[in-house]
Amino acid sequence: MRDVLREEKKFLLNQAEALKLRNYLSNVVHTDSHNGPNGYPVRSLYFDSLSNRDFQEKEDGLELRRKFRLRVYSPDADFALFEMKQKQGPYQRKRSLRLSRREAQALI
């Protein structure tokens, strides 16, 4: 199982600022290997409780919350990642478990 703790920051940019930042970053950041000529093929399926607890906690703005998802990086992949993301104050923890295609289909 892979366990990652990160801090995510979001900024609102106008179109001119976004273009300037994109040009700057293109000189210092490598392109994502998952991105192809037809876009980014990542697909995610989110899970919740029968009472939609995870969604409700997000709507209520709870500081400590979680969500579960199944993610594939290519439609042809022979595996998927089952992930649990937890919000912990300013940090996000993501735990990933690799599943075979058959296991992922059984989960769905």
Order of alpha helices (4+ residues) and beta strands (2+ residues): beta-alpha-beta-alpha-beta-beta-beta-alpha
